[in-house]
Amino acid sequence: MKADAAKQTARRESHVSSTKGDNNQRTKTKADINKVQPLEKLRASITERAYELYLERGRREGCAEQDWLDAEREILAHTLPR
């Protein structure tokens, strides 16, 4: 019986410590999400503009990197404070 009680105590302690870890992980995840969302929006804006440049340039193949860099430069110039 003492062995069973010890096992139950060990399980409870394990559960409590893992739950505490989960709460800390959830907090970090929420903070990370708050940081990531603006970056995802920025990336989406750059992607959209790069595609517009691709269309404006007559759908030239092999220029995706240049389209991306030009779009990135335009978007960041309007986004970042001077």
VMD Tcl script that builds the backbone (N, CA, C; Angstrom):
set m [mol new atoms 246]
animate dup $m
set s [atomselect $m all]
$s set {name element resname resid chain x y z} {
  {N N MET 1 A 0.823 -1.191 0.000}
  {CA C MET 1 A 0.000 0.000 0.000}
  {C C MET 1 A 0.864 1.249 0.000}
  {N N LYS 2 A 1.967 1.213 0.742}
  {CA C LYS 2 A 2.852 2.377 0.754}
  {C C LYS 2 A 3.424 2.617 -0.638}
  {N N ALA 3 A 3.713 1.536 -1.341}
  {CA C ALA 3 A 4.256 1.676 -2.690}
  {C C ALA 3 A 3.229 2.313 -3.612}
  {N N ASP 4 A 1.958 1.905 -3.485}
  {CA C ASP 4 A 0.893 2.501 -4.301}
  {C C ASP 4 A 0.727 3.982 -3.998}
  {N N ALA 5 A 0.786 4.336 -2.735}
  {CA C ALA 5 A 0.654 5.741 -2.338}
  {C C ALA 5 A 1.820 6.555 -2.894}
  {N N ALA 6 A 3.003 5.991 -2.865}
  {CA C ALA 6 A 4.180 6.688 -3.387}
  {C C ALA 6 A 4.045 6.901 -4.894}
  {N N LYS 7 A 3.525 5.885 -5.609}
  {CA C LYS 7 A 3.337 6.005 -7.048}
  {C C LYS 7 A 2.318 7.104 -7.384}
  {N N GLN 8 A 1.228 7.144 -6.609}
  {CA C GLN 8 A 0.208 8.163 -6.846}
  {C C GLN 8 A 0.765 9.556 -6.587}
  {N N THR 9 A 1.554 9.694 -5.525}
  {CA C THR 9 A 2.168 10.993 -5.219}
  {C C THR 9 A 3.113 11.404 -6.340}
  {N N ALA 10 A 3.895 10.460 -6.812}
  {CA C ALA 10 A 4.835 10.750 -7.893}
  {C C ALA 10 A 4.085 11.175 -9.153}
  {N N ARG 11 A 2.968 10.504 -9.449}
  {CA C ARG 11 A 2.169 10.874 -10.623}
  {C C ARG 11 A 1.613 12.285 -10.495}
  {N N ARG 12 A 1.107 12.611 -9.287}
  {CA C ARG 12 A 0.553 13.950 -9.064}
  {C C ARG 12 A 1.635 15.010 -9.238}
  {N N GLU 13 A 2.798 14.765 -8.656}
  {CA C GLU 13 A 3.891 15.735 -8.762}
  {C C GLU 13 A 4.317 15.902 -10.214}
  {N N SER 14 A 4.365 14.800 -10.932}
  {CA C SER 14 A 4.727 14.851 -12.339}
  {C C SER 14 A 3.698 15.666 -13.120}
  {N N HIS 15 A 2.429 15.438 -12.827}
  {CA C HIS 15 A 1.360 16.166 -13.513}
  {C C HIS 15 A 1.425 17.655 -13.200}
  {N N VAL 16 A 1.656 17.992 -11.943}
  {CA C VAL 16 A 1.722 19.398 -11.540}
  {C C VAL 16 A 2.893 20.081 -12.227}
  {N N SER 17 A 4.053 19.455 -12.246}
  {CA C SER 17 A 5.207 20.098 -12.870}
  {C C SER 17 A 5.026 20.198 -14.377}
  {N N SER 18 A 4.406 19.185 -15.004}
  {CA C SER 18 A 4.188 19.284 -16.447}
  {C C SER 18 A 3.138 20.339 -16.765}
  {N N THR 19 A 2.145 20.501 -15.913}
  {CA C THR 19 A 1.127 21.522 -16.117}
  {C C THR 19 A 1.744 22.908 -15.997}
  {N N LYS 20 A 2.614 23.097 -15.016}
  {CA C LYS 20 A 3.280 24.394 -14.882}
  {C C LYS 20 A 4.089 24.693 -16.132}
  {N N GLY 21 A 4.774 23.713 -16.647}
  {CA C GLY 21 A 5.545 23.903 -17.867}
  {C C GLY 21 A 4.654 24.271 -19.036}
  {N N ASP 22 A 3.482 23.646 -19.120}
  {CA C ASP 22 A 2.550 23.951 -20.199}
  {C C ASP 22 A 2.080 25.396 -20.115}
  {N N ASN 23 A 1.796 25.878 -18.901}
  {CA C ASN 23 A 1.347 27.264 -18.754}
  {C C ASN 23 A 2.424 28.227 -19.217}
  {N N ASN 24 A 3.672 27.964 -18.838}
  {CA C ASN 24 A 4.759 28.825 -19.292}
  {C C ASN 24 A 4.887 28.752 -20.810}
  {N N GLN 25 A 4.732 27.560 -21.365}
  {CA C GLN 25 A 4.823 27.397 -22.809}
  {C C GLN 25 A 3.697 28.155 -23.506}
  {N N ARG 26 A 2.511 28.093 -22.959}
  {CA C ARG 26 A 1.392 28.813 -23.569}
  {C C ARG 26 A 1.645 30.314 -23.553}
  {N N THR 27 A 2.176 30.829 -22.469}
  {CA C THR 27 A 2.473 32.253 -22.373}
  {C C THR 27 A 3.499 32.650 -23.427}
  {N N LYS 28 A 4.540 31.855 -23.568}
  {CA C LYS 28 A 5.552 32.150 -24.577}
  {C C LYS 28 A 4.943 32.098 -25.968}
  {N N THR 29 A 4.092 31.146 -26.189}
  {CA C THR 29 A 3.483 31.001 -27.501}
  {C C THR 29 A 2.624 32.213 -27.835}
  {N N LYS 30 A 1.841 32.707 -26.885}
  {CA C LYS 30 A 1.019 33.892 -27.131}
  {C C LYS 30 A 1.901 35.094 -27.449}
  {N N ALA 31 A 2.986 35.250 -26.698}
  {CA C ALA 31 A 3.898 36.364 -26.954}
  {C C ALA 31 A 4.541 36.220 -28.327}
  {N N ASP 32 A 4.917 35.001 -28.670}
  {CA C ASP 32 A 5.518 34.763 -29.981}
  {C C ASP 32 A 4.528 35.072 -31.096}
  {N N ILE 33 A 3.281 34.691 -30.902}
  {CA C ILE 33 A 2.254 34.952 -31.912}
  {C C ILE 33 A 2.094 36.447 -32.118}
  {N N ASN 34 A 2.112 37.208 -31.026}
  {CA C ASN 34 A 1.970 38.660 -31.140}
  {C C ASN 34 A 3.119 39.260 -31.927}
  {N N LYS 35 A 4.304 38.672 -31.829}
  {CA C LYS 35 A 5.454 39.165 -32.582}
  {C C LYS 35 A 5.400 38.703 -34.028}
  {N N VAL 36 A 4.918 37.504 -34.259}
  {CA C VAL 36 A 4.937 36.910 -35.586}
  {C C VAL 36 A 3.866 37.498 -36.497}
  {N N GLN 37 A 2.704 37.829 -35.973}
  {CA C GLN 37 A 1.621 38.310 -36.821}
  {C C GLN 37 A 2.013 39.499 -37.685}
  {N N PRO 38 A 2.668 40.525 -37.143}
  {CA C PRO 38 A 3.077 41.629 -38.027}
  {C C PRO 38 A 4.062 41.168 -39.102}
  {N N LEU 39 A 4.924 40.205 -38.768}
  {CA C LEU 39 A 5.866 39.707 -39.765}
  {C C LEU 39 A 5.149 38.934 -40.859}
  {N N GLU 40 A 4.133 38.178 -40.484}
  {CA C GLU 40 A 3.349 37.456 -41.487}
  {C C GLU 40 A 2.613 38.430 -42.403}
  {N N LYS 41 A 2.088 39.510 -41.827}
  {CA C LYS 41 A 1.406 40.530 -42.633}
  {C C LYS 41 A 2.387 41.209 -43.582}
  {N N LEU 42 A 3.578 41.484 -43.091}
  {CA C LEU 42 A 4.608 42.107 -43.913}
  {C C LEU 42 A 4.980 41.185 -45.072}
  {N N ARG 43 A 5.186 39.918 -44.751}
  {CA C ARG 43 A 5.532 38.949 -45.799}
  {C C ARG 43 A 4.412 38.842 -46.831}
  {N N ALA 44 A 3.169 38.848 -46.374}
  {CA C ALA 44 A 2.038 38.767 -47.299}
  {C C ALA 44 A 1.999 39.995 -48.210}
  {N N SER 45 A 2.284 41.157 -47.655}
  {CA C SER 45 A 2.300 42.388 -48.456}
  {C C SER 45 A 3.399 42.336 -49.511}
  {N N ILE 46 A 4.560 41.862 -49.113}
  {CA C ILE 46 A 5.680 41.760 -50.057}
  {C C ILE 46 A 5.358 40.749 -51.152}
  {N N THR 47 A 4.771 39.619 -50.762}
  {CA C THR 47 A 4.405 38.594 -51.731}
  {C C THR 47 A 3.414 39.135 -52.746}
  {N N GLU 48 A 2.412 39.845 -52.257}
  {CA C GLU 48 A 1.399 40.419 -53.145}
  {C C GLU 48 A 2.018 41.425 -54.107}
  {N N ARG 49 A 2.877 42.292 -53.582}
  {CA C ARG 49 A 3.511 43.304 -54.443}
  {C C ARG 49 A 4.454 42.658 -55.448}
  {N N ALA 50 A 5.176 41.630 -55.046}
  {CA C ALA 50 A 6.079 40.932 -55.966}
  {C C ALA 50 A 5.284 40.321 -57.123}
  {N N TYR 51 A 4.121 39.789 -56.818}
  {CA C TYR 51 A 3.280 39.229 -57.874}
  {C C TYR 51 A 2.775 40.331 -58.807}
  {N N GLU 52 A 2.407 41.480 -58.241}
  {CA C GLU 52 A 1.984 42.607 -59.068}
  {C C GLU 52 A 3.112 43.038 -60.004}
  {N N LEU 53 A 4.339 43.090 -59.485}
  {CA C LEU 53 A 5.484 43.453 -60.317}
  {C C LEU 53 A 5.694 42.429 -61.432}
  {N N TYR 54 A 5.532 41.168 -61.096}
  {CA C TYR 54 A 5.645 40.099 -62.093}
  {C C TYR 54 A 4.646 40.324 -63.229}
  {N N LEU 55 A 3.417 40.662 -62.882}
  {CA C LEU 55 A 2.391 40.914 -63.899}
  {C C LEU 55 A 2.715 42.174 -64.704}
  {N N GLU 56 A 3.142 43.235 -63.998}
  {CA C GLU 56 A 3.470 44.502 -64.669}
  {C C GLU 56 A 4.622 44.335 -65.657}
  {N N ARG 57 A 5.525 43.444 -65.350}
  {CA C ARG 57 A 6.697 43.234 -66.214}
  {C C ARG 57 A 6.430 42.191 -67.299}
  {N N GLY 58 A 5.179 41.881 -67.533}
  {CA C GLY 58 A 4.831 40.972 -68.610}
  {C C GLY 58 A 5.065 39.502 -68.295}
  {N N ARG 59 A 4.971 39.151 -67.032}
  {CA C ARG 59 A 5.109 37.746 -66.593}
  {C C ARG 59 A 6.450 37.137 -67.007}
  {N N ARG 60 A 7.499 37.931 -66.868}
  {CA C ARG 60 A 8.831 37.443 -67.220}
  {C C ARG 60 A 9.263 36.339 -66.274}
  {N N GLU 61 A 9.633 35.207 -66.832}
  {CA C GLU 61 A 10.150 34.101 -66.035}
  {C C GLU 61 A 11.607 34.371 -65.673}
  {N N GLY 62 A 12.036 33.844 -64.546}
  {CA C GLY 62 A 13.436 33.961 -64.135}
  {C C GLY 62 A 13.753 35.251 -63.401}
  {N N CYS 63 A 12.756 36.044 -63.083}
  {CA C CYS 63 A 12.988 37.319 -62.399}
  {C C CYS 63 A 12.317 37.371 -61.034}
  {N N ALA 64 A 11.961 36.232 -60.492}
  {CA C ALA 64 A 11.232 36.188 -59.221}
  {C C ALA 64 A 12.026 36.837 -58.097}
  {N N GLU 65 A 13.325 36.573 -58.057}
  {CA C GLU 65 A 14.144 37.154 -56.989}
  {C C GLU 65 A 14.175 38.676 -57.093}
  {N N GLN 66 A 14.326 39.191 -58.309}
  {CA C GLN 66 A 14.341 40.647 -58.491}
  {C C GLN 66 A 12.989 41.255 -58.149}
  {N N ASP 67 A 11.906 40.582 -58.549}
  {CA C ASP 67 A 10.558 41.059 -58.207}
  {C C ASP 67 A 10.408 41.118 -56.690}
  {N N TRP 68 A 10.875 40.066 -56.005}
  {CA C TRP 68 A 10.774 40.016 -54.538}
  {C C TRP 68 A 11.576 41.161 -53.912}
  {N N LEU 69 A 12.810 41.344 -54.355}
  {CA C LEU 69 A 13.654 42.389 -53.767}
  {C C LEU 69 A 13.078 43.783 -54.011}
  {N N ASP 70 A 12.570 44.015 -55.202}
  {CA C ASP 70 A 11.946 45.314 -55.499}
  {C C ASP 70 A 10.711 45.535 -54.633}
  {N N ALA 71 A 9.891 44.498 -54.501}
  {CA C ALA 71 A 8.692 44.597 -53.662}
  {C C ALA 71 A 9.070 44.838 -52.208}
  {N N GLU 72 A 10.053 44.123 -51.745}
  {CA C GLU 72 A 10.517 44.279 -50.364}
  {C C GLU 72 A 11.001 45.709 -50.117}
  {N N ARG 73 A 11.773 46.235 -51.045}
  {CA C ARG 73 A 12.289 47.603 -50.916}
  {C C ARG 73 A 11.138 48.612 -50.856}
  {N N GLU 74 A 10.145 48.448 -51.733}
  {CA C GLU 74 A 8.997 49.361 -51.753}
  {C C GLU 74 A 8.195 49.292 -50.452}
  {N N ILE 75 A 7.867 48.086 -50.032}
  {CA C ILE 75 A 7.036 47.907 -48.836}
  {C C ILE 75 A 7.759 48.419 -47.604}
  {N N LEU 76 A 9.034 48.084 -47.461}
  {CA C LEU 76 A 9.778 48.523 -46.278}
  {C C LEU 76 A 9.975 50.040 -46.273}
  {N N ALA 77 A 10.115 50.639 -47.436}
  {CA C ALA 77 A 10.265 52.092 -47.500}
  {C C ALA 77 A 9.012 52.797 -46.976}
  {N N HIS 78 A 7.843 52.185 -47.188}
  {CA C HIS 78 A 6.595 52.765 -46.710}
  {C C HIS 78 A 6.281 52.375 -45.281}
  {N N THR 79 A 6.904 51.297 -44.789}
  {CA C THR 79 A 6.576 50.762 -43.477}
  {C C THR 79 A 7.487 51.284 -42.369}
  {N N LEU 80 A 8.771 51.346 -42.652}
  {CA C LEU 80 A 9.739 51.716 -41.625}
  {C C LEU 80 A 9.775 53.230 -41.427}
  {N N PRO 81 A 9.924 53.652 -40.159}
  {CA C PRO 81 A 10.036 55.098 -39.897}
  {C C PRO 81 A 11.368 55.640 -40.426}
  {N N ARG 82 A 11.342 56.873 -40.800}
  {CA C ARG 82 A 12.590 57.490 -41.315}
  {C C ARG 82 A 13.247 58.311 -40.261}
}
mol reanalyze $m
mol bondsrecalc $m
mol representation Tube
mol addrep $m
